[in-house]
Amino acid sequence: MRKLTLGLLTAAYVAVALLAAVLVGRGAPAGLAIGMATFIGALGLCFAFHGLIAMALDNARLSDEIGNVREANLVLADQLEKVDARLGQIVETVTVDAERRSEALTSEVHQLEDLVQRMSDRLEDQLSHQVSAARAPGRGRNPQSAALLDTVRDALADNRVDLYLQPIVSLPQRRTVFYESFSRLRDETGRVMMPAEYLSVAEPMGLVAAIDNLLLFRCVQIVRRLARQDRKVGIFCNISLASLSDESFFPQFLEFLSANKDLAGALIFELGQAAFDQRGPVEARHMARLADLGFRFSLDKVVDLDLDFQDLARSDVKFIKVGAQMLLDQLEETEGRLIIRSLPDLHASDFARLTRRYGVETIVEKVESERQIVDILDLEMAFGQGHLFGEPRAIKGEVLAETDMPVDLMQQAILRRAGAR
């Protein structure tokens, strides 16, 4: 289009120049020479005029473009100013939020430090008194028991209490959905002491509660770590009747849990069936206060399947653990029906549905073989636990250290004071 316009303008300029040459050279004696000169001059004037007009148009267009660029720059500068203001607000909000979270974390850490310090003082006095009592003459304790009690005390003082976790899986998928926590003590040589070894002296002296209390804090550490990794996995943590009835420990622990109710979905407190049946008004009240915060309970060491499910529901018991072999030994076939011996009126496969009706899930523990799994799946059990799915594994100390929770203050305080004596 631009070439066509240029061609037409050139033709017009030539025509104008020819017309001027004809008009000027018609009456002159040397008409041809004058006409040619007139033609060339007129044609040059036309092209010069065309150049001036084109330059003026280009200048006008350039001025418009410059104006548009300036306007765009003004709009961009305005947007940048708004973005800068918004970024300033975001930075201020993030800073304020970070400071708030930092203050909350600092407050939580200080609260836990204070709680653990108070517990360490009490635990130290308890340990010192009980070890002295164990060594006192006339108590009927042999040297081996006294030495073992010293080993337990030293393990607590030297922070040789390890946390072990064993997976609890969904059935039949075998996907890990929970962990159960266990405590293990190590003697000064590093040898792991199983509960069956040290409970014989620790339980009569009341040290099991101290070990359970320490395990509670370790479980809180792990739950915090899993939450940071956005892992939706719960942990079963043993809580003893001694801890529930301890009017010194429990209010402090409840105070800490009240400030950390977000742990409720991931921390399940577990006690044995016999302990649950023996709980008194104080223990029941303290369980109810934990339930008010959203925490759930589990019964393990179940030996009687004829349970009061209404009582379990009232007490916020959401899980029961039944030994695999114990459960299978309870099965018998009567008149073509497979029943559980302690529940003769109930078909065996209906037991899991019965518990779910009261909001209770059954976990079959101590599963050791694939043959047991076949029978367990026939009973429509939802969860399994045992060496078949994974043995308890120790959690490394550095993993616990990454949680930024000062639970080790308890052992440090005990060690410092015990050494002073």
C-alpha positions in Angstrom: 0.0 0.0 0.0 2.9 2.3 0.8 4.5 1.6 -2.5 1.3 2.3 -4.4 0.8 5.6 -2.7 4.4 6.6 -3.4 4.0 5.7 -7.1 0.8 7.8 -7.4 2.4 10.8 -5.7 5.4 10.6 -8.0 3.1 10.4 -11.1 1.2 13.4 -9.8 4.5 15.4 -9.3 5.6 14.5 -12.8 2.3 15.6 -14.3 2.4 19.0 -12.3 6.0 19.5 -13.5 5.1 18.8 -17.2 2.1 21.2 -17.0 4.3 23.9 -15.6 6.9 23.3 -18.3 4.3 23.5 -21.1 2.8 26.7 -19.7 6.1 28.5 -19.2 7.8 27.4 -22.4 4.9 27.9 -24.8 5.4 31.6 -25.7 9.2 31.8 -25.2 11.7 31.9 -28.2 13.7 29.0 -26.7 10.6 27.2 -25.5 12.1 23.7 -25.3 15.0 24.6 -23.1 13.0 26.8 -20.8 10.3 24.1 -20.6 12.9 21.5 -19.7 14.3 23.7 -17.0 10.9 24.5 -15.7 10.0 20.8 -15.6 13.1 19.9 -13.7 12.7 22.8 -11.3 9.0 22.1 -10.7 9.7 18.4 -10.2 12.4 19.3 -7.6 10.0 21.7 -5.8 7.4 19.0 -5.7 9.7 16.4 -4.2 11.1 19.0 -1.7 7.6 19.9 -0.7 6.8 16.2 -0.3 9.8 15.8 1.9 8.8 18.6 4.2 5.3 17.3 4.5 6.6 13.7 5.2 9.0 15.1 7.8 6.2 17.0 9.5 4.0 13.9 9.6 6.9 11.8 11.0 7.5 14.4 13.6 3.8 14.5 14.6 3.7 10.7 14.7 6.9 10.6 16.8 5.5 13.2 19.2 2.4 11.0 19.6 4.5 7.9 20.3 6.6 9.8 22.8 3.4 11.0 24.4 2.1 7.5 24.6 5.4 6.2 26.0 5.3 8.9 28.7 1.7 8.1 29.6 2.6 4.4 29.8 5.6 5.3 32.0 3.3 7.2 34.3 0.9 4.3 34.5 3.8 1.9 35.1 5.3 4.2 37.7 1.9 4.4 39.4 1.5 0.6 39.4 5.1 0.1 40.7 4.3 2.5 43.5 1.2 0.5 44.4 3.1 -2.8 44.2 5.8 -1.3 46.4 3.2 -0.2 48.9 1.6 -3.7 48.8 5.0 -5.4 49.2 5.7 -3.1 52.1 2.4 -4.2 53.7 3.2 -7.9 53.0 6.6 -7.5 54.5 5.2 -5.8 57.6 2.5 -8.5 57.9 5.0 -11.3 57.6 7.3 -9.6 60.0 4.5 -9.1 62.6 3.3 -12.7 62.0 6.8 -14.1 62.4 7.3 -12.0 65.6 4.0 -13.3 66.9 4.9 -16.9 66.1 8.3 -16.4 67.6 6.8 -15.0 70.7 4.3 -17.9 70.9 7.1 -20.5 70.4 9.3 -18.7 72.9 6.3 -18.7 75.4 5.7 -22.4 74.7 9.4 -23.3 75.2 9.6 -21.3 78.4 6.4 -22.9 79.6 7.7 -26.3 78.9 11.1 -25.4 80.5 9.3 -24.3 83.6 7.1 -27.4 83.6 10.1 -29.8 83.1 12.1 -28.0 85.7 9.4 -28.4 88.3 9.0 -32.1 87.4 12.8 -32.6 87.5 12.9 -31.3 91.0 10.1 -33.5 92.1 11.5 -36.5 90.2 15.0 -36.1 91.7 13.6 -36.1 95.2 11.5 -39.1 94.4 14.4 -41.0 93.0 16.8 -40.1 95.8 14.3 -41.1 98.4 13.4 -44.4 96.7 17.0 -45.4 96.1 17.8 -44.7 99.7 14.8 -46.7 100.7 16.0 -49.6 98.5 19.4 -49.5 100.1 18.2 -49.3 103.7 18.7 -52.4 105.8 15.8 -54.5 106.9 13.7 -53.9 103.8 14.3 -57.4 102.5 15.9 -56.3 99.3 18.8 -58.3 98.0 22.0 -56.7 96.5 20.9 -57.6 93.0 17.7 -55.6 93.3 19.5 -52.6 94.8 22.0 -52.7 91.9 19.3 -52.9 89.3 17.5 -50.0 90.9 20.7 -48.0 90.8 21.0 -48.9 87.1 17.4 -47.6 86.5 18.1 -44.4 88.4 21.4 -43.8 86.6 19.7 -44.4 83.2 17.1 -41.7 84.1 19.8 -39.3 85.3 22.1 -39.9 82.3 19.3 -39.6 79.7 19.6 -43.2 78.7 15.9 -43.6 78.1 15.2 -44.2 74.4 12.0 -43.9 72.5 11.0 -46.7 70.2 8.2 -46.6 67.6 6.3 -49.6 66.1 4.0 -49.1 63.1 0.3 -49.8 63.2 -1.1 -50.5 59.8 -4.5 -50.5 58.1 -5.8 -53.8 56.9 -5.7 -55.2 54.3 -3.6 -52.4 52.7 -0.8 -52.5 55.4 -0.3 -48.8 55.2 1.1 -47.2 58.3 -1.5 -45.0 59.9 -0.3 -44.9 63.6 2.7 -45.7 65.7 2.9 -47.1 69.2 5.7 -45.7 71.4 7.8 -47.8 73.8 10.5 -46.8 76.3 13.7 -48.7 76.6 16.5 -48.1 79.2 20.2 -48.5 78.5 22.7 -49.4 81.2 26.1 -47.8 81.4 27.6 -50.3 78.8 24.9 -49.4 76.3 23.0 -52.6 76.6 19.3 -52.2 76.0 17.2 -53.2 79.0 13.7 -54.6 78.2 10.8 -53.7 80.5 10.5 -57.3 81.7 14.0 -56.8 83.2 13.7 -53.5 85.1 10.0 -53.4 85.9 10.5 -55.9 88.7 12.3 -53.2 90.7 11.0 -50.0 89.1 7.3 -50.8 89.5 7.3 -51.5 93.2 9.3 -48.3 93.8 7.0 -46.1 91.7 9.5 -45.3 89.0 7.3 -46.6 86.2 5.3 -43.3 86.4 8.5 -41.3 86.0 9.5 -43.3 82.9 5.9 -43.0 81.5 6.0 -39.2 82.1 9.3 -38.9 80.3 7.8 -41.0 77.4 4.9 -38.6 77.2 7.2 -35.7 76.5 9.1 -37.7 74.0 5.9 -38.5 72.2 5.0 -34.8 72.1 8.4 -34.1 70.5 7.8 -36.7 67.7 4.3 -35.4 67.1 5.7 -31.9 66.7 8.2 -33.2 64.2 5.7 -35.1 62.2 3.4 -32.1 62.1 6.2 -30.0 60.6 6.5 -32.6 57.9 2.7 -32.5 57.3 2.4 -36.2 58.1 -1.0 -37.2 59.3 0.1 -40.0 61.6 -1.0 -40.6 65.2 1.1 -41.9 68.1 -0.1 -44.1 70.9 1.6 -43.2 74.1 1.2 -45.1 77.4 -0.1 -43.2 80.4 -0.2 -44.9 83.8 -2.8 -44.6 86.5 0.0 -43.2 88.7 0.4 -40.3 86.2 -3.4 -39.8 86.0 -3.7 -39.7 89.8 -0.6 -37.6 90.4 -1.9 -34.3 91.7 1.5 -32.7 91.2 2.4 -33.9 87.7 -1.0 -34.1 86.0 -2.1 -30.4 86.5 1.2 -29.3 85.0 0.9 -31.7 82.1 -2.7 -30.7 81.5 -1.6 -27.0 81.5 0.9 -27.8 78.8 -1.6 -29.8 76.7 -4.2 -27.0 77.0 -1.7 -24.6 75.3 -1.1 -27.2 72.6 -4.5 -28.6 71.8 -3.4 -28.9 68.1 -1.7 -32.2 69.3 -5.1 -33.8 70.1 -5.6 -35.3 66.7 -2.2 -37.0 66.7 -1.6 -38.1 70.3 -3.6 -41.1 71.7 -3.2 -42.0 75.4 -3.1 -45.7 76.2 -3.6 -47.7 79.3 -4.2 -51.3 80.1 -7.6 -52.9 80.5 -6.9 -53.8 84.1 -5.8 -50.2 84.8 -8.9 -48.8 83.1 -11.2 -51.0 85.2 -9.3 -50.0 88.4 -9.5 -46.3 87.8 -11.0 -44.2 90.6 -12.8 -40.9 90.6 -9.6 -38.9 90.3 -8.3 -40.8 87.3 -11.7 -40.7 85.6 -11.9 -37.0 86.2 -8.4 -36.4 84.7 -9.3 -38.6 81.7 -12.4 -36.5 81.2 -10.3 -33.3 81.2 -8.0 -34.7 78.6 -11.0 -35.7 76.5 -12.4 -32.2 76.8 -9.2 -31.0 75.1 -9.9 -33.4 72.2 -7.5 -36.2 73.2 -8.5 -39.8 72.7 -7.8 -43.0 74.6 -6.9 -46.6 73.8 -7.0 -49.8 75.9 -4.3 -52.4 75.4 -3.6 -55.7 77.2 -7.2 -56.6 76.6 -7.9 -60.1 78.0 -11.7 -60.0 78.2 -13.7 -59.2 75.1 -17.0 -58.9 77.0 -16.5 -55.1 77.3 -18.8 -52.4 78.5 -18.9 -50.5 75.3 -21.1 -47.8 76.7 -18.6 -47.1 79.4 -15.8 -47.0 76.8 -17.8 -44.5 74.7 -18.5 -42.3 77.8 -14.7 -42.4 78.6 -13.7 -41.4 75.0 -12.0 -44.7 74.4 -11.6 -44.9 70.6 -9.4 -48.0 70.3 -8.9 -51.4 71.9 -5.9 -53.6 71.3 -6.5 -57.4 71.2 -3.6 -59.9 71.0 -3.8 -61.9 67.7 -3.3 -65.3 69.3 -5.6 -64.5 72.2 -8.3 -63.5 69.7 -7.9 -66.5 67.5 -7.9 -68.8 70.5 -11.3 -67.4 71.5 -12.8 -68.5 68.2 -14.9 -71.7 68.1 -17.5 -73.1 65.7 -20.9 -73.8 67.2 -23.9 -75.1 65.1 -22.2 -74.0 61.9 -21.5 -70.5 63.3 -18.1 -69.0 64.1 -18.3 -67.3 67.5 -16.1 -65.7 70.1 -16.2 -67.9 73.2 -16.7 -64.9 75.6 -19.5 -63.6 73.4 -21.4 -66.7 72.4 -24.5 -64.8 71.1 -22.4 -62.8 68.6 -21.0 -64.0 65.3 -17.3 -63.5 65.3 -17.3 -61.4 62.1 -19.8 -59.0 63.8 -17.4 -58.1 66.7 -15.7 -55.3 64.7 -19.0 -53.9 63.6 -20.2 -53.9 67.2 -17.2 -51.9 68.4 -17.6 -49.4 65.6 -21.2 -48.9 66.6 -19.8 -47.3 69.8 -17.1 -45.4 68.0 -14.3 -47.9 68.9 -11.9 -49.5 66.5 -10.1 -52.8 67.2 -6.4 -53.1 66.6 -5.1 -56.7 66.5 -1.6 -56.6 68.0 1.2 -59.1 68.2 0.6 -60.3 64.7 3.5 -62.6 63.9 2.6 -64.6 60.8 0.7 -64.4 57.5 -1.5 -67.3 58.6 -2.8 -65.2 61.4 -3.6 -62.4 58.9 -5.9 -64.7 56.9 -8.1 -65.4 59.9 -7.9 -61.8 61.1 -9.1 -60.4 57.8 -12.1 -62.8 57.9 -13.1 -61.0 61.1 -13.1 -57.6 59.2 -10.5 -56.0 61.6 -9.3 -52.6 60.3 -5.9 -52.4 61.9 -3.0 -54.6 62.8 0.3 -54.4 64.7 3.1 -56.7 65.2 6.6 -57.9 64.1 5.0 -59.0 60.8 4.4 -55.3 59.9 7.5 -53.9 61.5 9.5 -54.2 64.8 9.9 -51.3 67.2 12.7 -49.0 66.0 14.7 -46.5 68.1 14.3 -42.8 67.4 17.7 -41.2 67.2 18.5 -38.5 69.7 19.3 -35.9 67.0 15.8 -36.4 65.6 14.3 -35.4 69.0 16.8 -32.5 69.2 15.4 -31.1 65.9 12.1 -30.5 67.6 13.4 -27.5 69.6 11.7 -28.7 72.8 13.8 -28.8 76.0 12.7 -32.1 77.4 16.2 -33.1 78.2 16.3 -30.4 81.0 14.7 -33.1 83.2 17.6 -35.5 82.9 20.2 -32.6 83.1 18.7 -31.3 86.3 18.6 -34.8 87.8 22.2 -35.5 86.8 23.5 -32.2 88.1 21.8 -32.5 91.5 22.6 -36.3 91.8 26.2 -35.6 91.1 26.3 -32.9 93.8 25.3 -35.5 96.3 
